Amino acid sequence: MKIEIITIGDEILIGQIVDTNAAWMGRELTQCGFKIAAITTVGDQSEEIIRALDAGFERADILLLTGGVGPTKDDITKHTLCQYFHTALTFSDEVLQHIESIFLKRNIQLNQLTRNQAYVPVNSTVIQNREGTAPILWFEKGQKILVSMPGVPFEMKTAMTDDIIPRLQQQFLAKDYLRRSYLVSGITESALAMRLAEYENRLPAGFSLAYLPSYGYIRLRLSAWGEERKEEIRQQGRKLRLILGDLFVAKSEKSLERLLGERLRKKGLTVSTAESCTGGYIAHRITTVPGASDYFEGSIVSYDNHIKEELLEVDQKTIETSGVVSQAVVEQMTLSVAKKLKTDCSIAVSGIMGPDGGTREKPVGTVWIATLCGNEILSQVYHVGNSREENIERTASLAILQLIKMLTHKQING
């Protein structure tokens, strides 16, 4: 069964907000065995929504809509659906009771606009919104289905997880979606594609290999549909890993910071960071993972040179001789932060993020990264680019990757 996701809202079209709903829904539905035919975004105009519904039903069996179901005048999805399905609104006491219970818990006075959300299309199946006031509406058109949900992300996610996906799975038999993800670093996307060209050409029918480049690394996704291909995808995965060789970092879909946390926790090690050009962003990435306090001790953000000298005990003569963006400086930084914060491992970075500050010898994008594990230090220079924002993101990824590789290939005891 094919699904089309339709997100509704002018705020998405003008770039006021980013459509995270479609990405989340696409990922969850694919993992549950449904194929995504298309993702469409339309504004808050009835005629545009209707055109999107007509086109969507030509491509897909199931349309999942988010947005435009709130209490304000620009929330027109419910009225448009009445027009599309040739029906009218009727007042639902059950929905009103649900809304009243939510307002009572929040100690908020119910107003007329919110009360109007208890009006629902006559020929729809109403599913109560477990997190909010706008009901989920389920329509059937012959053998096809349309579901309208709120655009608020946590309301949509709860509805999808607890109600919509289970109902779709019960009504439709979806094929298993098999996939393997491989984290790769140290090579460009084009060079990797050349290296894997013969492998891709020999993949069995129905298999696909996707390249998902990110800042500082590439994720490969090997996929196929059908439980009967479980052994075959395992064999193809083994072949792929042999070809990747030292480029292979991990078999995982997890974020770099989560992978790092798992490696540290497994070995019983702790980590700290000494950051200059990233301004604490590496520490931020590490602490986005729940339970990071098990292994992350803290960070010293030494943006100015005198902080490097006073807090990290970087020798002033080293800075004068080698420059602040140098191997000698980051190695002193990583040793000092590990000593001061009493950690087994550490990361230190110093670089030129731009757009200014570069020289002929050290242009914008030059970054030195040092990582320490036990008594061993690995330091390496990278050239990350010209965009400041991207340079910070890429530097953080490369630094975390460098430590992951050390933890993977070295036997270090805490």
C-alpha positions as CSV (number, residue, x, y, z in Angstrom):
1,M,0.0,0.0,0.0
2,K,1.3,3.4,-1.0
3,I,1.0,6.5,1.3
4,E,1.2,10.1,0.5
5,I,1.9,12.6,3.3
6,I,0.3,16.1,2.9
7,T,1.3,18.9,5.2
8,I,-0.9,22.0,5.3
9,G,0.1,25.5,6.3
10,D,1.3,28.8,4.9
11,E,4.0,28.9,7.6
12,I,5.7,25.9,6.0
13,L,5.6,27.4,2.5
14,I,7.2,30.7,3.6
15,G,9.9,29.0,5.6
16,Q,8.6,30.3,9.0
17,I,8.8,26.7,10.3
18,V,10.5,23.5,9.1
19,D,8.3,20.5,8.2
20,T,9.6,17.9,10.6
21,N,6.3,16.1,10.6
22,A,6.7,14.6,7.1
23,A,10.3,13.4,7.8
24,W,9.2,11.7,11.1
25,M,6.1,10.1,9.5
26,G,8.0,8.9,6.4
27,R,10.6,7.2,8.6
28,E,8.1,5.5,10.9
29,L,5.8,4.4,8.2
30,T,8.7,2.9,6.1
31,Q,9.9,1.0,9.1
32,C,6.4,-0.4,9.5
33,G,6.4,-1.7,5.9
34,F,4.5,1.1,4.1
35,K,5.8,2.7,0.9
36,I,5.8,6.5,0.7
37,A,4.6,7.6,-2.8
38,A,5.0,11.4,-2.2
39,I,5.2,14.2,0.3
40,T,3.3,17.3,-0.6
41,T,3.0,20.7,1.1
42,V,0.2,23.1,0.5
43,G,-1.0,26.4,1.9
44,D,-4.1,27.3,3.8
45,Q,-6.4,27.6,0.7
46,S,-9.3,25.2,0.1
47,E,-8.8,25.0,-3.6
48,E,-5.1,24.1,-3.2
49,I,-5.9,21.5,-0.6
50,I,-8.5,19.9,-2.9
51,R,-6.1,19.8,-5.8
52,A,-3.6,18.1,-3.6
53,L,-6.1,15.5,-2.4
54,D,-7.1,14.7,-6.0
55,A,-3.5,14.3,-7.1
56,G,-2.7,12.3,-3.9
57,F,-5.4,9.8,-4.5
58,E,-4.1,9.2,-8.0
59,R,-0.7,8.3,-6.6
60,A,-1.5,6.6,-3.3
61,D,-4.0,4.4,-1.4
62,I,-3.7,6.3,1.9
63,L,-3.5,10.1,2.4
64,L,-2.2,11.3,5.8
65,L,-2.8,15.0,6.4
66,T,-1.3,17.2,9.1
67,G,-2.1,20.8,9.9
68,G,-5.0,23.3,9.6
69,V,-7.3,21.8,12.2
70,G,-6.9,24.3,15.0
71,P,-9.5,26.7,16.3
72,T,-8.5,29.9,14.3
73,K,-9.8,31.2,11.0
74,D,-6.8,30.0,9.0
75,D,-7.4,26.4,10.1
76,I,-9.7,25.4,7.2
77,T,-8.8,21.7,6.7
78,K,-11.9,20.4,8.4
79,H,-14.3,22.6,6.3
80,T,-12.4,21.7,3.2
81,L,-12.7,18.0,3.9
82,C,-16.5,18.5,4.3
83,Q,-16.5,20.1,0.9
84,Y,-14.4,17.3,-0.6
85,F,-16.5,14.4,0.8
86,H,-19.8,16.2,0.3
87,T,-20.8,16.2,3.9
88,A,-21.6,18.6,6.7
89,L,-20.4,19.2,10.3
90,T,-22.3,17.9,13.3
91,F,-21.7,18.6,17.0
92,S,-20.1,15.7,18.9
93,D,-20.8,15.6,22.7
94,E,-18.1,13.0,23.0
95,V,-15.5,15.3,21.5
96,L,-16.7,18.2,23.7
97,Q,-16.3,16.0,26.8
98,H,-12.8,15.2,25.8
99,I,-11.9,18.8,25.2
100,E,-13.5,19.8,28.6
101,S,-11.5,17.2,30.4
102,I,-8.2,18.6,28.9
103,F,-9.1,22.2,29.9
104,L,-10.1,21.1,33.4
105,K,-6.7,19.3,33.9
106,R,-4.9,22.5,32.6
107,N,-7.1,24.8,34.7
108,I,-8.0,26.8,31.6
109,Q,-11.4,28.4,30.8
110,L,-13.0,26.8,27.7
111,N,-13.8,29.5,25.1
112,Q,-16.2,29.3,22.1
113,L,-13.4,28.9,19.5
114,T,-12.1,25.8,21.2
115,R,-15.7,24.5,21.8
116,N,-16.2,24.7,18.0
117,Q,-13.6,21.9,17.6
118,A,-16.3,19.5,18.8
119,Y,-17.9,19.9,15.3
120,V,-16.9,17.0,13.1
121,P,-17.8,15.8,9.6
122,V,-20.8,13.5,9.6
123,N,-19.3,10.7,7.5
124,S,-15.9,10.6,9.3
125,T,-14.7,8.2,12.0
126,V,-13.6,10.3,15.0
127,I,-10.4,9.3,16.9
128,Q,-9.9,11.3,20.1
129,N,-6.7,13.3,20.2
130,R,-4.8,12.0,23.3
131,E,-2.6,15.1,23.6
132,G,-4.8,18.0,22.4
133,T,-8.3,19.3,21.5
134,A,-8.5,18.9,17.7
135,P,-9.9,15.4,16.9
136,I,-8.3,13.0,14.4
137,L,-10.6,12.4,11.4
138,W,-10.6,9.1,9.4
139,F,-12.4,9.0,6.0
140,E,-12.9,6.1,3.7
141,K,-13.3,6.6,-0.1
142,G,-14.0,3.2,-1.7
143,Q,-10.8,1.2,-1.0
144,K,-8.8,4.4,-0.1
145,I,-8.3,6.2,3.2
146,L,-7.7,9.8,4.3
147,V,-6.7,10.7,7.8
148,S,-6.5,14.3,9.1
149,M,-4.3,15.0,12.1
150,P,-3.1,18.1,14.0
151,G,0.1,19.7,12.9
152,V,1.5,20.0,16.4
153,P,4.4,17.5,16.3
154,F,3.8,15.8,19.7
155,E,0.1,15.5,19.0
156,M,0.7,14.0,15.6
157,K,3.3,11.5,16.8
158,T,1.1,10.2,19.6
159,A,-1.8,9.8,17.2
160,M,0.4,8.0,14.6
161,T,2.0,5.7,17.2
162,D,-1.0,4.8,19.3
163,D,-3.9,4.9,16.8
164,I,-3.2,5.5,13.1
165,I,-0.3,3.0,12.4
166,P,-1.9,0.2,14.3
167,R,-5.2,0.7,12.4
168,L,-3.4,0.8,9.1
169,Q,-1.5,-2.4,9.9
170,Q,-4.7,-4.1,10.9
171,Q,-6.5,-3.1,7.7
172,F,-3.6,-3.5,5.2
173,L,-0.9,-6.3,4.9
174,A,2.4,-4.4,4.6
175,K,5.6,-6.0,3.4
176,D,8.5,-6.0,5.8
177,Y,11.1,-3.3,5.0
178,L,14.6,-4.7,5.5
179,R,17.5,-2.3,5.8
180,R,21.1,-2.1,7.0
181,S,22.9,1.2,7.6
182,Y,26.6,1.6,7.4
183,L,28.5,4.6,8.7
184,V,31.4,5.6,6.5
185,S,34.0,8.3,6.8
186,G,37.3,9.4,5.2
187,I,36.0,9.6,1.6
188,T,33.9,11.8,-0.6
189,E,30.5,10.7,-1.9
190,S,31.7,10.6,-5.5
191,A,34.8,8.6,-4.7
192,L,32.7,6.2,-2.6
193,A,30.2,5.7,-5.5
194,M,33.1,4.8,-7.8
195,R,34.5,2.3,-5.3
196,L,31.0,0.7,-4.9
197,A,30.0,0.8,-8.6
198,E,30.6,-2.8,-9.4
199,Y,29.0,-3.9,-6.1
200,E,25.9,-1.9,-6.9
201,N,25.7,-3.3,-10.5
202,R,25.7,-6.8,-9.1
203,L,23.0,-6.2,-6.4
204,P,20.0,-8.6,-6.9
205,A,16.8,-7.2,-8.3
206,G,14.7,-5.4,-5.7
207,F,17.8,-4.2,-3.7
208,S,18.9,-0.6,-3.4
209,L,21.9,1.2,-2.0
210,A,21.3,4.8,-0.9
211,Y,24.0,7.4,-0.2
212,L,23.0,9.7,2.7
213,P,25.9,12.3,3.0
214,S,26.2,14.4,6.1
215,Y,28.7,16.8,7.6
216,G,32.0,14.8,7.9
217,Y,30.6,11.3,7.1
218,I,28.3,9.3,4.8
219,R,25.6,6.8,5.8
220,L,24.9,4.0,3.4
221,R,21.5,2.3,3.5
222,L,21.1,-1.1,1.9
223,S,17.4,-2.0,1.6
224,A,14.9,-4.5,0.2
225,W,11.3,-5.4,0.7
226,G,10.1,-8.8,2.0
227,E,10.9,-11.1,4.9
228,E,12.0,-13.7,2.5
229,R,15.1,-11.7,1.7
230,K,16.4,-11.6,5.2
231,E,19.4,-13.9,4.6
232,E,20.1,-12.4,1.2
233,I,20.4,-8.8,2.7
234,R,22.7,-10.2,5.4
235,Q,25.0,-11.7,2.8
236,Q,25.0,-8.4,0.8
237,G,25.8,-6.5,3.9
238,R,28.9,-8.7,4.6
239,K,30.1,-8.1,1.0
240,L,29.7,-4.4,1.4
241,R,31.7,-4.3,4.6
242,L,34.5,-6.1,3.0
243,I,34.7,-3.6,0.2
244,L,34.5,-0.6,2.6
245,G,37.5,-1.8,4.6
246,D,38.9,0.9,6.9
247,L,36.3,3.4,5.7
248,F,33.7,1.5,7.7
249,V,33.0,3.0,11.2
250,A,29.8,1.3,12.4
251,K,26.7,-0.6,11.4
252,S,24.1,1.7,12.8
253,E,21.4,4.3,12.1
254,K,22.1,6.1,15.3
255,S,23.6,9.6,15.6
256,L,27.3,10.0,16.1
257,E,26.8,11.3,19.7
258,R,24.7,8.3,20.6
259,L,27.3,5.9,19.1
260,L,30.0,7.7,21.1
261,G,28.0,7.4,24.3
262,E,27.4,3.6,23.7
263,R,31.2,3.1,23.1
264,L,32.1,5.0,26.3
265,R,29.5,3.3,28.5
266,K,30.5,-0.1,27.2
267,K,34.1,0.4,28.1
268,G,33.3,2.3,31.4
269,L,35.1,5.4,30.2
270,T,34.4,9.1,30.7
271,V,35.0,12.1,28.3
272,S,35.5,15.8,28.4
273,T,35.9,18.5,25.7
274,A,38.2,21.5,25.2
275,E,36.6,23.7,22.5
276,S,37.8,26.8,20.8
277,C,36.2,27.3,17.4
278,T,33.1,25.2,18.1
279,G,32.2,27.2,21.2
280,G,30.8,24.3,23.2
281,Y,28.9,22.7,20.3
282,I,30.6,19.3,20.7
283,A,29.5,19.2,24.4
284,H,26.0,20.2,23.4
285,R,25.8,17.4,20.8
286,I,27.1,14.9,23.4
287,T,24.6,16.0,26.0
288,T,21.6,15.7,23.7
289,V,21.7,11.9,24.4
290,P,19.7,10.8,27.5
291,G,22.0,9.5,30.2
292,A,25.1,11.4,28.9
293,S,25.9,12.2,32.6
294,D,27.1,8.6,32.9
295,Y,30.2,9.4,30.8
296,F,30.4,13.1,30.1
297,E,32.1,15.2,32.8
298,G,32.1,18.7,31.3
299,S,33.8,21.1,28.9
300,I,36.2,24.0,28.9
301,V,35.2,26.5,26.2
302,S,38.5,28.4,25.6
303,Y,37.5,30.7,22.8
304,D,40.0,33.4,23.7
305,N,43.7,32.6,23.9
306,H,44.1,33.8,27.5
307,I,41.5,31.1,28.5
308,K,43.6,28.5,26.8
309,E,46.7,29.7,28.7
310,E,45.1,30.2,32.1
311,L,42.5,27.3,32.3
312,L,44.1,24.8,29.9
313,E,47.7,25.7,30.6
314,V,48.6,26.0,26.9
315,D,52.1,27.4,26.7
316,Q,52.1,31.0,25.4
317,K,55.3,30.3,23.5
318,T,53.6,27.4,21.7
319,I,50.8,29.7,20.6
320,E,53.3,32.3,19.4
321,T,55.5,29.7,17.6
322,S,53.0,27.3,16.1
323,G,49.8,29.4,16.1
324,V,46.6,28.8,18.0
325,V,45.4,26.5,15.2
326,S,48.1,23.9,15.4
327,Q,48.8,20.3,16.4
328,A,50.8,21.4,19.4
329,V,48.0,23.6,20.8
330,V,45.2,21.0,20.5
331,E,47.4,18.3,22.0
332,Q,48.1,20.5,25.0
333,M,44.4,21.3,25.2
334,T,43.2,17.7,25.2
335,L,45.8,16.6,27.8
336,S,44.9,19.4,30.1
337,V,41.1,19.1,30.0
338,A,41.4,15.3,30.7
339,K,43.6,16.0,33.6
340,K,41.6,18.9,35.1
341,L,38.2,17.2,34.7
342,K,39.6,13.7,35.5
343,T,38.4,11.9,32.4
344,D,39.7,8.9,30.6
345,C,39.1,10.4,27.1
346,S,39.0,14.0,25.7
347,I,38.4,16.0,22.6
348,A,40.1,19.3,21.7
349,V,39.5,21.5,18.7
350,S,40.9,24.7,17.3
351,G,40.2,26.1,13.9
352,I,39.3,29.0,11.6
353,M,35.5,28.9,11.0
354,G,35.3,32.0,8.9
355,P,34.3,34.0,7.1
356,D,37.4,36.0,8.1
357,G,40.6,35.1,9.9
358,G,42.2,32.8,7.3
359,T,45.7,33.2,5.9
360,R,47.5,31.7,3.0
361,E,49.1,29.1,5.2
362,K,45.9,28.4,7.2
363,P,42.8,29.3,5.1
364,V,39.3,29.5,6.4
365,G,38.2,25.9,7.2
366,T,41.5,24.7,8.7
367,V,40.8,22.7,11.8
368,W,43.1,20.7,14.1
369,I,41.4,18.0,16.2
370,A,43.1,16.0,19.0
371,T,41.5,13.1,20.8
372,L,42.8,11.3,23.8
373,C,42.1,7.8,25.0
374,G,44.1,6.6,28.0
375,N,47.7,7.5,27.2
376,E,47.3,7.8,23.5
377,I,46.7,11.0,21.5
378,L,45.5,11.2,17.9
379,S,45.8,14.6,16.3
380,Q,44.8,15.4,12.7
381,V,44.2,18.5,10.5
382,Y,41.1,18.9,8.4
383,H,39.9,21.4,5.8
384,V,36.2,21.7,6.4
385,G,35.0,24.4,4.0
386,N,34.1,28.1,3.8
387,S,30.7,28.4,5.5
388,R,30.9,29.2,9.2
389,E,27.8,27.4,10.2
390,E,28.6,24.3,8.2
391,N,32.2,24.4,9.4
392,I,31.1,24.2,13.0
393,E,28.8,21.3,12.3
394,R,31.3,19.4,10.3
395,T,34.1,20.0,12.9
396,A,31.9,18.6,15.7
397,S,31.1,15.5,13.6
398,L,34.7,14.9,12.7
399,A,35.8,15.3,16.3
400,I,33.2,12.8,17.6
401,L,34.0,10.4,14.7
402,Q,37.7,10.6,15.5
403,L,37.1,9.5,19.1
404,I,34.7,6.8,18.1
405,K,37.4,5.3,15.8
406,M,39.9,5.4,18.6
407,L,37.5,3.6,21.0
408,T,36.6,1.1,18.3
409,H,40.1,0.1,17.3
410,K,42.0,0.4,20.6
411,Q,41.7,-1.6,23.7
412,I,41.5,1.0,26.5
413,N,40.6,0.3,30.1
414,G,39.1,2.9,32.4
